[in-house]
Amino acid sequence: MELRRGPERGTRVQELSEAAGLDQSSTCRLVTRLERKGLTARVSCEHDRRGVYCTLTPEGLKRGQQGEARCREELSGLLNVAAFDDRWASMIARLRYTAADVTP
């Protein structure tokens, strides 16, 4: 999601680390695995050769969209079930009300 919402040129690996809550080494390994699957690509920074950007390939973008849609479906289903439980109903209602305010 971070790569899909990031700048078109890509997102620096360091920024991905911070957003994902991973150390830079773990993020680099993750990016490498995604790169091998054809889902991401690394791009060198033009003004700082030490900087590396990560960007999604067209297939990575497609798979990211599918994954996010699936997560939304699953979460929606779970929230629908929880909404009928008296212990959770008021919290679910507040979540949905808040989400309606921030949904584009």
Backbone hydrogen bonds in HBPLUS format (Angstrom, degrees):
<---DONOR---> <-ACCEPTOR-->    atom                        ^
c    i                          cat <-CA-CA->   ^        H-A-AA   ^      H-
h    n   atom  resd res      DA  || num        DHA   H-A  angle D-A-AA Bond
n    s   type  num  typ     dist DA aas  dist angle  dist       angle   num
A0005-ARG N   A0001-MET O   2.99 MM   4  6.16 148.0  2.09 149.2 156.7     1
A0006-GLY N   A0002-GLU O   2.97 MM   4  5.86 117.2  2.38 135.0 150.0     2
A0010-GLY N   A0007-PRO O   3.03 MM   3  5.37 149.8  2.12 108.9 118.2     3
A0011-THR N   A0054-CYS O   2.92 MM  43  5.30 160.7  1.96 145.6 145.1     4
A0054-CYS N   A0011-THR O   2.78 MM  43  5.30 154.5  1.85 134.9 141.6     5
A0015-GLU N   A0012-ARG O   2.97 MM   3  5.24 119.1  2.35 102.5 117.2     6
A0016-LEU N   A0012-ARG O   2.99 MM   4  6.40 152.8  2.06 151.7 160.3     7
A0013-VAL N   A0052-VAL O   3.17 MM  39  6.29 154.5  2.24 166.4 165.3     8
A0017-SER N   A0013-VAL O   2.93 MM   4  6.21 153.4  2.00 148.6 155.6     9
A0018-GLU N   A0014-GLN O   3.15 MM   4  6.48 158.6  2.20 146.4 150.8    10
A0019-ALA N   A0015-GLU O   2.94 MM   4  6.16 162.9  1.97 150.5 155.4    11
A0020-ALA N   A0016-LEU O   2.87 MM   4  5.96 154.8  1.93 151.7 158.0    12
A0021-GLY N   A0017-SER O   2.92 MM   4  5.85 122.7  2.25 139.2 153.2    13
A0022-LEU N   A0017-SER O   3.01 MM   5  4.96 149.6  2.10 143.9 147.6    14
A0027-THR N   A0023-ASP O   3.07 MM   4  6.35 158.3  2.12 153.7 160.4    15
A0028-CYS N   A0024-GLN O   2.90 MM   4  6.11 157.0  1.96 148.1 154.0    16
A0029-ARG N   A0025-SER O   3.07 MM   4  6.37 156.3  2.13 147.1 153.0    17
A0030-LEU N   A0026-SER O   2.96 MM   4  6.19 156.1  2.02 146.2 153.0    18
A0031-VAL N   A0027-THR O   2.83 MM   4  6.08 165.3  1.86 156.4 160.0    19
A0032-THR N   A0028-CYS O   2.93 MM   4  6.08 153.4  2.00 144.1 151.7    20
A0033-ARG N   A0029-ARG O   2.99 MM   4  6.28 156.8  2.04 147.4 152.9    21
A0034-LEU N   A0030-LEU O   2.97 MM   4  6.28 161.2  2.01 153.4 158.6    22
A0035-GLU N   A0031-VAL O   2.80 MM   4  5.94 148.3  1.90 145.0 154.7    23
A0036-ARG N   A0032-THR O   2.94 MM   4  6.19 155.7  2.00 150.1 155.6    24
A0037-LYS N   A0033-ARG O   3.25 MM   4  6.51 138.0  2.43 137.4 147.8    25
A0037-LYS N   A0034-LEU O   3.21 MM   3  5.12 128.3  2.50  91.4 104.7    26
A0039-LEU N   A0034-LEU O   2.91 MM   5  5.27 162.0  1.94 159.9 153.8    27
A0038-GLY N   A0035-GLU O   2.93 MM   3  5.02 157.2  1.98 105.3 112.3    28
A0057-THR N   A0039-LEU O   3.01 MM  18  5.28 168.0  2.02 121.9 124.0    29
A0041-ALA N   A0055-THR O   2.82 MM  14  5.39 145.8  1.93 153.5 160.8    30
A0055-THR N   A0041-ALA O   2.89 MM  14  5.39 162.2  1.92 158.9 164.5    31
A0043-VAL N   A0053-TYR O   2.82 MM  10  4.99 159.5  1.86 140.6 145.3    32
A0053-TYR N   A0043-VAL O   2.73 MM  10  4.99 176.1  1.73 160.9 160.3    33
A0045-CYS N   A0051-GLY O   3.00 MM   6  5.12 157.6  2.05 145.0 139.2    34
A0051-GLY N   A0048-ASP O   2.82 MM   3  5.48 147.7  1.92 121.5 130.7    35
A0060-GLY N   A0057-THR O   3.01 MM   3  4.89 113.0  2.47  94.5 111.2    36
A0061-LEU N   A0057-THR O   2.86 MM   4  6.17 155.6  1.92 159.0 165.4    37
A0062-LYS N   A0058-PRO O   3.02 MM   4  6.25 161.2  2.05 146.1 151.0    38
A0063-ARG N   A0059-GLU O   2.90 MM   4  6.11 165.8  1.92 151.5 155.2    39
A0064-GLY N   A0060-GLY O   2.86 MM   4  5.95 151.0  1.94 142.6 151.1    40
A0065-GLN N   A0061-LEU O   2.98 MM   4  6.21 156.5  2.03 149.5 155.0    41
A0066-GLN N   A0062-LYS O   3.01 MM   4  6.30 158.3  2.06 148.6 154.7    42
A0067-GLY N   A0063-ARG O   2.87 MM   4  6.03 156.6  1.92 146.2 152.8    43
A0068-GLU N   A0064-GLY O   2.94 MM   4  6.13 160.2  1.98 148.4 153.4    44
A0069-ALA N   A0065-GLN O   3.00 MM   4  6.15 160.6  2.04 146.8 152.3    45
A0070-ARG N   A0066-GLN O   2.98 MM   4  6.17 156.4  2.03 146.2 152.7    46
A0071-CYS N   A0067-GLY O   2.94 MM   4  6.19 158.9  1.99 148.7 154.4    47
A0072-ARG N   A0068-GLU O   2.95 MM   4  6.19 159.6  1.99 150.2 155.5    48
A0073-GLU N   A0069-ALA O   2.98 MM   4  6.26 157.9  2.03 148.2 154.1    49
A0074-GLU N   A0070-ARG O   2.95 MM   4  6.18 170.6  1.96 156.6 158.5    50
A0075-LEU N   A0071-CYS O   2.87 MM   4  5.99 168.2  1.88 153.3 157.2    51
A0076-SER N   A0072-ARG O   2.88 MM   4  5.91 158.3  1.92 145.5 152.1    52
A0077-GLY N   A0073-GLU O   2.99 MM   4  6.23 158.0  2.03 149.5 155.2    53
A0078-LEU N   A0074-GLU O   3.00 MM   4  6.30 160.2  2.04 151.5 156.6    54
A0079-LEU N   A0075-LEU O   2.84 MM   4  6.06 157.9  1.89 152.4 158.8    55
A0080-ASN N   A0076-SER O   2.88 MM   4  6.09 149.9  1.97 146.1 154.5    56
A0081-VAL N   A0077-GLY O   3.16 MM   4  6.46 153.4  2.24 145.9 151.8    57
A0082-ALA N   A0078-LEU O   2.96 MM   4  6.21 165.7  1.98 149.8 154.0    58
A0083-ALA N   A0079-LEU O   2.85 MM   4  5.93 139.3  2.02 143.9 154.0    59
A0084-PHE N   A0081-VAL O   3.21 MM   3  5.84 158.8  2.26 114.5 120.2    60
A0085-ASP N   A0082-ALA O   3.01 MM   3  5.27 165.3  2.04 113.9 117.9    61
A0088-TRP N   A0085-ASP O   2.88 MM   3  5.52 147.1  1.99 121.5 130.5    62
A0089-ALA N   A0085-ASP O   2.91 MM   4  5.77 140.9  2.07 159.2 168.5    63
A0092-ILE N   A0088-TRP O   2.96 MM   4  6.15 163.6  1.99 164.3 169.7    64
A0093-ALA N   A0089-ALA O   3.01 MM   4  6.20 159.1  2.05 148.9 154.6    65
A0094-ARG N   A0090-SER O   3.06 MM   4  6.30 154.4  2.13 142.9 149.3    66
A0095-LEU N   A0091-MET O   2.90 MM   4  6.20 158.4  1.95 151.5 157.7    67
A0096-ARG N   A0092-ILE O   2.95 MM   4  6.18 163.9  1.97 153.9 157.7    68
A0097-TYR N   A0093-ALA O   2.95 MM   4  6.12 153.2  2.02 144.0 151.9    69
A0098-THR N   A0094-ARG O   2.89 MM   4  6.06 163.2  1.92 152.0 156.2    70
A0099-ALA N   A0095-LEU O   2.84 MM   4  5.99 160.5  1.88 150.1 156.1    71
A0100-ALA N   A0096-ARG O   2.99 MM   4  6.10 148.5  2.09 141.6 149.0    72
A0101-ASP N   A0098-THR O   3.08 MM   3  5.27 131.3  2.33  99.9 112.6    73
A0102-VAL N   A0099-ALA O   3.19 MM   3  5.29 134.3  2.41  98.4 110.1    74
A0103-THR N   A0099-ALA O   2.98 MM   4  5.95 127.1  2.26 150.2 162.5    75
